[in-house]
């Protein structure tokens, strides 16, 4: 009887440890995906040519001006991302006498989507 109780207790402990490991693996994979998308969004932040349009590009396009290793450049060429820009607010700062705007402040949101993960950032432009 004591052996059966001991086996039951050990099996419950082993099952709970396996469940904890599964949860930990799931959390780790989500953190890894989040880390990657944050790295990709930093590439978008550092490149002023992209982010104000809706298009599909490769990550290699975002780093075209940077010096990076060839292996990294080849890896980033295979990763396709979608850029979506949404204008949130446009403010006309000053108007000339003929009614045309001379300065427009635009607030928008750029969203970067990669394989089910996405991140967005606020963008400001002065035209």
Secondary structure as UniProt FT lines:
FT   HELIX           2..45
FT   TURN            48..49
FT   STRAND          55..58
FT   HELIX           59..62
FT   TURN            63..65
FT   HELIX           70..78
FT   STRAND          80..95
FT   TURN            97..98
FT   STRAND          101..114
FT   TURN            115..116
FT   STRAND          117..126
//
